[in-house]
Amino acid sequence: MAVEHFDVLIMGAGLSGIGAAHHLQQDCPKKSYIILEQRERIGGTWDLFRYPGIRSDSDMLTMGYSFRPWTNPKAISPGEDIREYITETAREAGIDRNIRFGHRITAAGWSSKEANWTIQAICTLPDGTEEPVTLTCNFLLSCTGYYRYSAGYNPDFPGIGRFHGRVVHPQKWPEDLDYTGKRVVIIGSGATAVTLLPAMAKTAGHVTMLQRSPTYIASMPAEDKIANWLRGVLPPMLAYRLSRWKNILYMFLMYQLAQFAPAMVKGGLIKKVRAALGPDFDVKTHFTPRYNPWSQRLCLVPDSDMFEAVKSGRADIVTDQIETYTETGIQLTSGIVLEADIVVTATGLTLQAFGGAELSVDGHPVELGSTLSYKGVMLSGVPNFAAVFGYINASWTLKADLISAFVCRLLNFMDTKGVRQVTPTTNSQKAAANFVEKFSPGYMQRAVADWPKQGSDSPWRVYQNYFRDIASLRWSAIDNDALRFSNPPRTGSVST
Ligand SMILES: Cc1cc2nc3c(=O)[nH]c(=O)nc-3n(C[C@H](O)[C@H](O)[C@H](O)COP(=O)(O)OP(=O)(O)OC[C@H]3O[C@@H](n4cnc5c(N)ncnc54)[C@H](O)[C@@H]3O)c2cc1C
């Protein structure tokens, strides 16, 4: 049977994959494309995670797409509303007709001879059997997010086999878990733990958040009053754009302030927590991190829900280390034992690039750790390939939109020029820093060596700065010394 061929193949039907397809339909209407999605539904993260209270921790006015207004009054929004927004976007634009579900991409090999990618996927049939599928495409766009879907990160805590209660990870939340009246211990201090705490405290007997060290937590109103007012008086798209820019500027200034005056920002954040929890609460132990604001992602909580849960007495926070699980709970190094019926290991994600697919160029495996990232979008020595990776200090979609639009511009440029291959080529540029700089959460530390690096100069820098990226991805000319355009020779491999 002939192998099916597409101009563009998008990996993943999450927030980024659907956004990329929308840009492609709009800016490159003649290109054929297909989305391969390993799961059975649209939504990625917002379909996978089903734990109580799951919601965004950035505002949806910046996490929504640039081309489709977010009209829900809640700016900090429940996961199911985000999933619905992504699904509706796909349905409205007919993108859903171009998705093949149940297709997990395992490998992609570039051939300079053919100037195309051969994609290997495993298709899971309705009866559960699996069969291999091969497709080809001219351009490969990875929208697989940044973490492993099959399982989250689960540290090997001592004595876990002894525990008689239930242990659950938020990435695989059991549908049948009834925690009404139960004693729950949540291990972790990140966005997931601070979301779970107030949500579970509503019906659980008691909830304890057990953290090794504290995180910065800031409350913001779930509803953005200005955005909601603007929506009442202006056409939806205009109101959305204004609110979006308001929030982009606010978050940008906050981040810059944290870089230039960390002590001041730290003081301000801690002061607000103290005001929320009252003078008797031990804010120094439980809410004063050792690092500066934004060295790790800052956790936003809507309408102080987490602080309210702690104040109500239905939940508390313990800052300590785990010595061992016991039959009935967790023993800490301080000697304290936390009795528990259920332990939730909100211990994080395992980073994974390109959904675990193995990339190769002319038969040579691509070693990601030895590549340089071109503008945070392409990889040195890897032709006709781009990947979406969003911001760590702002909403993911801000960068996803810029990347997708950039890819469309690149494809149109290649058509105009009559070339079939584009290869980022480092020339004398050397690795100077990790893909993401000045960002130290555990999941990043564990994986950073195996991720692409960045150079010291543009266009080999990966910015965490929306305004620099607008200049780099939207305004700058496509053609430059670092991109080699060619109509491929019949032999030879591509150098980095
Ligand atoms: C719990 C949680 C909360 C978050 N909250 C925020 C937030 O508030 N704000 C923010 O900006 N960011 C947040 N993020 C980051 C979040 O991942 C992004 O906002 C966004 O969802 C990323 O979209 P994506 O489409 O790039 O990736 P994903 O949502 O991860 O989607 C990737 C898709 O690719 C598919 N896929 C993966 N591998 C393969 C493969 N080999 N073959 C085929 N398909 C594959 C997956 O099944 C999935 O559908 C959060 C992340 C998590 C885990």
The ligand as an SDF file (V2000), in Angstrom:
LIG
                    3D

 53 58  0  0  0  0  0  0  0  0999 V2000
   -1.2830   20.2680   35.7890 C   0  0  0  0  0  0  0  0  0  0  0  0
   -0.7360   21.2930   34.8490 C   0  0  0  0  0  0  0  0  0  0  0  0
   -1.1800   22.6080   34.9150 C   0  0  0  0  0  0  0  0  0  0  0  0
   -0.6720   23.5540   34.0330 C   0  0  0  0  0  0  0  0  0  0  0  0
   -1.1220   24.8330   34.1260 N   0  0  0  0  0  0  0  0  0  0  0  0
   -0.6340   25.7590   33.2780 C   0  0  0  0  0  0  0  0  0  0  0  0
   -1.0960   27.1010   33.3210 C   0  0  0  0  0  0  0  0  0  0  0  0
   -1.9220   27.4650   34.1230 O   0  0  0  0  0  0  0  0  0  0  0  0
   -0.5700   27.9740   32.4460 N   0  0  0  0  0  0  0  0  0  0  0  0
    0.3680   27.6170   31.5220 C   0  0  0  0  0  0  0  0  0  0  0  0
    0.7920   28.4510   30.7450 O   0  0  0  0  0  0  0  0  0  0  0  0
    0.8020   26.3570   31.4480 N   0  0  0  0  0  0  0  0  0  0  0  0
    0.3350   25.4260   32.2950 C   0  0  0  0  0  0  0  0  0  0  0  0
    0.7850   24.1340   32.2060 N   0  0  0  0  0  0  0  0  0  0  0  0
    1.6930   23.7650   31.1500 C   0  0  0  0  0  0  0  0  0  0  0  0
    0.8000   23.0970   30.0850 C   0  0  0  0  0  0  0  0  0  0  0  0
    1.2810   21.8620   29.7800 O   0  0  0  0  0  0  0  0  0  0  0  0
    0.5580   24.0170   28.9220 C   0  0  0  0  0  0  0  0  0  0  0  0
   -0.1750   25.1140   29.3020 O   0  0  0  0  0  0  0  0  0  0  0  0
   -0.2180   23.4100   27.7610 C   0  0  0  0  0  0  0  0  0  0  0  0
   -1.2490   22.5700   28.1620 O   0  0  0  0  0  0  0  0  0  0  0  0
    0.7320   22.6990   26.8690 C   0  0  0  0  0  0  0  0  0  0  0  0
    0.0300   22.3480   25.7250 O   0  0  0  0  0  0  0  0  0  0  0  0
    0.7040   21.4240   24.6540 P   0  0  0  0  0  0  0  0  0  0  0  0
   -0.3290   21.1340   23.6560 O   0  0  0  0  0  0  0  0  0  0  0  0
    1.9790   22.0230   24.2170 O   0  0  0  0  0  0  0  0  0  0  0  0
    1.1070   20.1070   25.4580 O   0  0  0  0  0  0  0  0  0  0  0  0
    0.1590   19.0500   26.1210 P   0  0  0  0  0  0  0  0  0  0  0  0
   -1.0020   19.6630   26.7750 O   0  0  0  0  0  0  0  0  0  0  0  0
    1.0480   18.2110   26.9940 O   0  0  0  0  0  0  0  0  0  0  0  0
   -0.3570   18.1870   24.8900 O   0  0  0  0  0  0  0  0  0  0  0  0
    0.5250   17.3530   24.1790 C   0  0  0  0  0  0  0  0  0  0  0  0
   -0.2830   16.4000   23.3290 C   0  0  0  0  0  0  0  0  0  0  0  0
    0.6240   15.6140   22.5790 O   0  0  0  0  0  0  0  0  0  0  0  0
    0.2550   14.2420   22.6780 C   0  0  0  0  0  0  0  0  0  0  0  0
    1.4610   13.4290   22.5120 N   0  0  0  0  0  0  0  0  0  0  0  0
    2.5450   13.3820   23.3270 C   0  0  0  0  0  0  0  0  0  0  0  0
    3.4390   12.5100   22.8590 N   0  0  0  0  0  0  0  0  0  0  0  0
    2.9260   11.9890   21.7280 C   0  0  0  0  0  0  0  0  0  0  0  0
    3.3970   11.0200   20.8010 C   0  0  0  0  0  0  0  0  0  0  0  0
    4.5910   10.4080   20.9420 N   0  0  0  0  0  0  0  0  0  0  0  0
    2.6060   10.7120   19.7360 N   0  0  0  0  0  0  0  0  0  0  0  0
    1.3930   11.3120   19.5600 C   0  0  0  0  0  0  0  0  0  0  0  0
    0.8930   12.2180   20.4310 N   0  0  0  0  0  0  0  0  0  0  0  0
    1.6640   12.5660   21.4980 C   0  0  0  0  0  0  0  0  0  0  0  0
   -0.3520   14.1270   24.0550 C   0  0  0  0  0  0  0  0  0  0  0  0
   -1.1730   12.9990   24.1770 O   0  0  0  0  0  0  0  0  0  0  0  0
   -1.1100   15.4420   24.1620 C   0  0  0  0  0  0  0  0  0  0  0  0
   -2.4020   15.3500   23.6550 O   0  0  0  0  0  0  0  0  0  0  0  0
    0.2930   23.1760   33.0790 C   0  0  0  0  0  0  0  0  0  0  0  0
    0.7610   21.8590   33.0370 C   0  0  0  0  0  0  0  0  0  0  0  0
    0.2570   20.9280   33.9150 C   0  0  0  0  0  0  0  0  0  0  0  0
    0.7780   19.5180   33.8440 C   0  0  0  0  0  0  0  0  0  0  0  0
  1  2  1  0
  2  3  1  0
  2 52  2  0
  3  4  2  0
  4  5  1  0
  4 50  1  0
  5  6  2  0
  6  7  1  0
  6 13  1  0
  7  8  2  0
  7  9  1  0
  9 10  1  0
 10 11  2  0
 10 12  1  0
 12 13  2  0
 13 14  1  0
 14 15  1  0
 14 50  1  0
 15 16  1  0
 16 17  1  0
 16 18  1  0
 18 19  1  0
 18 20  1  0
 20 21  1  0
 20 22  1  0
 22 23  1  0
 23 24  1  0
 24 25  2  0
 24 26  1  0
 24 27  1  0
 27 28  1  0
 28 29  2  0
 28 30  1  0
 28 31  1  0
 31 32  1  0
 32 33  1  0
 33 34  1  0
 33 48  1  0
 34 35  1  0
 35 36  1  0
 35 46  1  0
 36 37  1  0
 36 45  1  0
 37 38  2  0
 38 39  1  0
 39 40  1  0
 39 45  2  0
 40 41  1  0
 40 42  2  0
 42 43  1  0
 43 44  2  0
 44 45  1  0
 46 47  1  0
 46 48  1  0
 48 49  1  0
 50 51  2  0
 51 52  1  0
 52 53  1  0
M  END
$$$$
